């Protein structure tokens, strides 16, 4: 199972939606709350090519984008192969 990381903040509806989709798919993920740990935001931005908004999602270290990007992968049938790749 690939490693999934998601940078979030507690009041972000898009973060909740992204986590809900991953949970529905039975995917475990590591969550980094940048509101609780603001020192991690520059790390997120560097990894996400300058993107400042949350969520920012990574699968096996590869940046897949935010919530809309995650749902676009799901709708196009490209998310499951990323989540099952070894």
NORMOQUI-V991920 format. One record per pair of residues at least 4 apart in sequence whose C-alpha atoms are under 6 Angstrom apart, sorted by the first residue. I is the first residue (numbers start at 1). J is the second residue. Records with the same first field share a line. If there is no record, write none. Layout:
I=J  J
This chain:
1=84
2=60  83
3=59  60
4=29  58  59
5=29  30  31  57  58
6=31  56  57
7=31  32  33  55  56
8=15  33  54  55
9=33  34  35
14=67
15=55
16=20
18=67
19=23
22=27
23=27
34=38  40  41
44=48
45=50  51  52
46=50
55=66
56=65  66
57=64  65  66
58=62  63  64
65=69
73=78  79
74=79
81=85
